[in-house]
Amino acid sequence: MEAVRTSEGKRVEIRRGDPSSSNSSSTVRYLPPAAADDDAEGQHQPLQLVPVERSPPGFLTIADLSAPPLHGSQLRVAYQGVPGAYSEAAAAKAYSDCEAIPCDQFEAAFQAVEHWIADRAVLPVENSLGGSIHRNYDLLLRHRLHIVGEVQFNVHHCLLALPGVRREALTRVISHPQALAQCELTLTGMGLNVAREAFDDTAGAAEHVAAQGLRDTAAIASARAAELYGLEVLADGIQDDGSNVTRFLMLAREPIVPRTDRPFKTSIVLAHPEDGTSLLFKVLAAFAFRDIRLSKIESRPHKHRPVRLVDDAGAGGTAKRFEYTFYIDFEASLAEPRAQRALAEIQEFTSFLRVLGSYPMDMTPWTPSASANTPPPPTTTHNNNATRRYHY
């Protein structure tokens, strides 16, 4: 294993594969700053990228830290999960003919772009049934990547099992908790009153069934996962609600130039510690007076100062109140004067305002058909002999 530092002072470990093995790809691990120089065992578990065949074979050079050529080279797109995950399919829908790079955690996908292992990241932020994915909203604020686009993906669940396995032989069904919940009524209607067990992710559940040869277990995952891991589709389209849509954001190191010749959406985050309720009123008014439509408002507790006041609850006491950070999406381009004036007004009464990105809206008409958003599978960089990974 070699340890090097990038020009930004970040420590990077490069673990080489066994040169005598037919699979000699390297694994790149990024250590968080708090753990970079801490050798104490069991402390600060580092984030890891799934083994990437294109990992630099030695010390990082200027060539390693350069973007791919504009012509004749695939765009490298990071996503969270294993091959066959819905995030991989969303990456292929966002960037056709891309090289998909699987990452074991959401933050690892951010890091892959920041450290030039990938050119883009495609990550989910909300689902029409399950709501917002709060982890990724927090990561948007922690990292300095820019939103350059969005893509909506219709989730199409399948029941997968080993070849030859019949439904009557099943004793349990495994998948991501949200996938299990989204298919509960259909599974019960099929007579599958068997144990439900939560797993790391949908494609990981399919991979586990295949790798362990579990003939009493089925997984809820995509049809592509069945193809990748040699499973059969026992039932197709088993989601209870056909309007199961997940919204993904496309992230890059640099922002795109806003335009006015097509519908744009702009995402911002703001806060003001002393004026929570009236702040939101002023923000809404700034947009309403300029006829700017808001498509989303998401509040997250301020992590460093979560509670403003805590007094006795008796007479004259003050109830505790949380300080919030607000994430807002509005349907206008930063190139429009009305959007610029709205943000200028908002900046006057906020202590913190950051534009996360101004980007084209996904105007694809919604359809419950699975074929409507099933792009050709991307070229996925992964290590078939890698140990099992856990995803969050």
C-alpha positions, 0 to 999 in steps of 0.5 A, a space after each residue: 500500500 502506498 500513501 500519497 498526498 494531493 496538491 490540496 494536502 489530502 492523504 490518499 491510500 492506493 492499495 494495489 491488487 495482487 499482480 499474480 491474480 487475474 484481477 489486479 485492479 487497485 482500490 482507492 481509499 480516501 481518509 477523512 481529515 479527522 482520521 488521516 493521521 490517526 492510526 488508532 485501531 477502531 477509530 474514524 472508519 474511513 470512507 471507501 470507494 468500491 475497487 475501480 479498475 481505472 485507479 492510478 497505478 502509482 503516485 498521482 500525477 497531473 495526468 491523473 487529475 485531468 478531465 477526460 477528453 471531450 471526444 472519444 472518451 466516456 464520462 465517468 459517473 459516480 453513484 452509490 450502490 453496486 451494479 444493478 442499483 437504480 442509481 446506476 440506471 439513473 446515471 445511464 439515463 442522465 449520461 448515456 454511454 457513461 462509465 459508471 463508478 459504484 461507490 459504497 456510500 453517498 459521501 464516497 460519490 462526492 469524494 470521487 468527483 472532488 478527487 477527479 476519480 469521476 467527472 460527475 455524480 448522480 445521487 437521489 434526493 427525494 422519492 415520491 413515496 418515501 420523501 426526502 433523502 436527508 443524508 444527501 441534503 446534508 452532504 450538499 452543504 458539506 461539500 463544494 460540488 455544484 448541481 448541474 442537472 436533475 433526472 427523474 427515474 420511475 422505480 420498477 421493482 421485480 421479485 428475483 430468485 435463483 433459477 428454478 426456485 418457485 414462490 412456494 419454496 420461499 421463506 423470506 424476502 430481502 431488500 432495502 427497507 423502502 423497497 419492502 414497504 413499497 411492495 408490501 401489499 403486492 407481496 401479501 396479495 401474491 400469498 407471500 406471507 413470509 419474513 421480510 428482512 432489510 438489506 443494504 440496498 436492492 441490488 446488493 440483496 440480489 447479489 447476496 442471494 446469488 452469491 450465497 446460493 439461497 434457494 429459500 430467499 427472494 430479493 426485490 430489485 431491478 430487472 438489470 440486477 437479475 441479469 447481472 447476477 443470474 437470477 430469474 424474475 418471479 414477478 415483474 412490477 410488484 410496486 404497490 403504487 405505479 407513481 414511484 418516482 425518484 429524483 436524482 441530482 447531477 453533480 459536478 466540480 464546476 457549475 454550468 452557465 445559466 440560460 433562459 432559452 429553456 426551463 431552469 431550476 435553481 437550488 439554494 440553501 439559507 439560514 439566519 439564526 435569530 429569525 426563523 419564522 419571519 425569515 421564511 415569510 420574507 423568503 416566500 414573499 421575495 419569490 411571490 412578489 416576482 411570480 417565481 414558483 417554488 417547487 420544494 422547501 426542505 428544512 434541516 436542523 442546524 447541527 452545531 446549534 440545534 437548540 436555541 433556548 431551554 428553560 423550565 416548562 413552568 410559568 414564564 418558561 421558554 420552550 426549546 426551539 430548533 434552528 434550521 437551515 432551509 433548502 429551496 428549489 425555485 423554477 427560474 434561471 439565475 440568468 433571469 433578472 427577477 431571480 437575481 433581484 429575489 436573491 439580492 433581497 433575500 441576502 439582505 436578511 439572511 446570515 448565510 446564503 449559498 447557490 447550490 446550482 442553476 440547472 435545466 429542469 427534467 421535463 420528461 413526461 411522467 409515465 408508469 411504463 418501465 420502458 419509458 426510462 430504461 436506458 442501455 446499461 452503462 459500462 460499470 467499473 467494478 471488481 467481481 472479487 471484491 468483498 461484500 460492501 455495506 451501503 447506506 
